[in-house]
């Protein structure tokens, strides 16, 4: 039997370091949701999605309408999602990630359940999710060392937790952080989150990384924090240094303006966030590399469709990341393993997170890659005790929607989060 008997959406919170970005700084707790879809014989499928108040409300609305649905009927799931979720604009007007953009509402909510449906399909057929997506074209998926500027601790938290990474504010700190991450996880490429300090300071960190790791591909992501004029002025300093430049400026027009002068590829997870963005981006020649994210592109099958579109237009492909746990990491890994034109190592915040919600604890990396399990479904199971603890964290943390701007205003009351910054 493959019909759904129950759906449970559990909001969770886990510790997040004070990572800096163009919007501000991460709050002490990251919010996620764990989705369990159970069928009549007791087997369950898992997914992980966003945990903000708006998404939780939408997930609960859809969950209440899924009992009796066959997990193989993804078209029916899509119809239920489309009929259930609201397209009203956000109350606070703050967009901190593409997953909070209202244009991605239906794909975002569909994806949250699609992964759990696919996990169940795999368990029913005794095949991995990767097999359901067409089978492996690689045994392991490479990820990059994702570096952030950060404070040493959350100064305005009631909690005294301090992460293991320390303060990272200078080029020397960035190199130390990279070495720490590479030594621990074996990553073989490096990405720096920029848009925090003056661009010249951040490019000094990139040059320090190039000197310390001469063979490693490098990227920087200012998150739209630079103007096209600033970016064009800086381009000569980046030529021959970067593997690609990610979202230096904001929007398709600004990226197209930069593209006319750039010699390195331009990547995005900001100005192309759905299939609806392709016609304009292609016409304006805004980007060369798409950073997909199954959480808001519409799931794992949609990610494979995206790969074909990128192949058609000669675009590179990789994966974007936000603060997440192992269920998301494994979903990313299954999708990436089934895509032959995955051009670059994927992003992941996973090393920054200490807690986990799956049996066995944190997923291991081998030389910077995650091996694709052959077990049915995603290959992970839920740790009920860990889920209970992270659910308590959510109830007690007091955060209901991520707001890096508001958190940064505790450090700097004049902070606005306005972009571009430089």
C-alpha positions, 0 to 999 in steps of 0.5 A: 500500500502506498497511500498516506495515513498521516503527515507530521511537520515538526518545526526545529531550531539548531545553533547557528554561528554568527556568520556575517553577510551583506544583510547582517548576521545570522541569529543564534538559532537557525529554523528548519522543519522536518516533514514525515509522511507515513503510509498505511503500512507504517513506513515513512518518508523524510524531508527537511525545509525552511522553518519560518512562520510563513512556511510552517503555516503553508506546510501545515495547510498542505499536510492536512490535505494529503491523507489518502494520496498515493505517494507515487502521484506527484501530479496530485501533490502539485495540484493540492499545493497549488490550490492550498498555498497563498500568494500574498506578499510577505508582511515584513517585506524582507527577503533573506533568501530566494526561498522567501520570495513569493514567486517561489511559494508553490515550488518551495512547498511542493519540494518540501513534500516531494522529497518525502514522497521520493524517500517513500517511493524508494523504500517501497521499491527498495531503490535509492532516490538517486535511482528514481532520478535516473541513476548515479553518474558519480559515486560521490558528490563534491562540496566546497569549503564555504567560508564566512566572516564571523564574530567570535560569539553571539554577543546578544544571546542569553546562551553562552554557546561558542562555536569551534571556528572562532572570530574570522574578520581578517584575511589571515583569519579567512586562511586559518578558517579555510585550513581548519575546514579543509583539514577536517572535511577534505574540501578541494575548492573554496568559496568566500561569502563577501559583501561584508567589508570593503571589496578591496579587503575581501579581495585581499582575503581571496589573494591570501587564499590563492597564496595558501591554496594555489591549486584550489578553485576559488569563488567569492559571493558578495550577494549583490552587495557591489554596484556594477561600477564597483565590480567593473573596477575590481574585475582586473584584480579577479582575473585569473584568480576566480573560478567564478564570480557569484552575484557581485551585483543585484538583478539581471540588468546589473549582472548583464552590465558586469557580464559585458566586461567580465572575463570569468564566469558569473554565477547566480542564486539571486537573479535566476531563482526559477524557470520563469527567470530564464527568458529574460536572463538568457536574452540579457546574457546575465549569467553563465552559471546557475546555482540551483536549490531544490528547496525553492526550484521545485524539488529533486525532479525539477533540479534535473529539469533545470540541468537540461535547461542549463545544458541547452543554453550552455550554462554551468550548474552547481548548488546553492545552500542555506543553514541545513541539516543532514536530510537536506544534505542527502537530498542534495547529494542524491540529486547531484549524483544523478546530474551529468552536467554538474559543473562545479562543487556544490555549496553547503553550510553543513560544517557550520552546524553541530547538531543533527536529527538523523540516526548516526549523527553527522554525515561524513565527508571523504575528500570533500565529497559525500558518498551516495548511499545505496540504501532505499530512499534517501538512506537516512532515518530520523533520530527521535530523541534528537528531533524532540530536543531540536523541537524544544529548541524551537519552542524556547528560542523565541525566533519565528522568522530569520532576520539578519538585519534585525540581529545586526542592528543589535551590534550596529543600531544604524544598520539598514541592510540596504544593498548595494553596499559598495 
